[in-house]
Amino acid sequence: MGLRVILCITLFSFNLLTGAESPVSEKRNRINHVEYSKILKYETHFLRKPPYILITKHSKHDYGYDGIGRLTSANGSYLGITEGNLSRRFQQSFGYAKNGNLTSKRIHDPSNGNITDEWSYQYTNHQVTNIDSSKSGADTFTLQYDANGNLTRQ
C-alpha cells in the first residue's frame, strides 16, 4: 500500500485535527467527520440551531480519486443563497489524458446527473493552449507561451 496525498481545497480554513472554521460562533456545538477510502468525505453537522436562518444544519463534500491520485469527481452540498434556495448542491467530474493532463471538466445537474457544461482543455508540450466551454459556443480561451515556457498571452 503506497502513500496517498490528499489535497483539500475549500473556501474556509481547514484543520483535520481541530475541525473547520465555521460561521457558528461556538465550535463545541459542531461535529466534523472526515474519512478516506478512495473517496474523501467531509461532513459538518451542527448540534444546535445555527445562529441565523441563512445557515443550513449540514454541509457535505465528497471527492473521488483514481488509482494515481487524480481528482475524478466532486459532489456535495454547501451553504448559499441562489434562486431562493438556501442550500446548493454541486456535481462535477474530471477526465485526464494518459500523460496526466486534464482534458475535461464536466458540470452536472445534481438532480439527474445530466451534463450542463463541459470544459475541454488542449495542450502543446504539457502547456494548456486552448480552453473551451460548451456553453460559450465557438468562443475559445487561448493561451500563448514564450520559448522559456512563460505565459505571455491569455
Secondary structure, 3 states (H helix, E strand, C coil): CCCCCCCCCCCCCCCCCCCCCCCCCCHHHEEEEEEECCEEEEEEEECCCCCCCCCCCEEEEEEEECCCCCEEEEEEEEEEEECCEEEEEEEEEEEECCCCCEEEEEEECCCCCCEEEEEEEEEECCEEEEEEEHHHCCCEEECEECCCCCEEEC
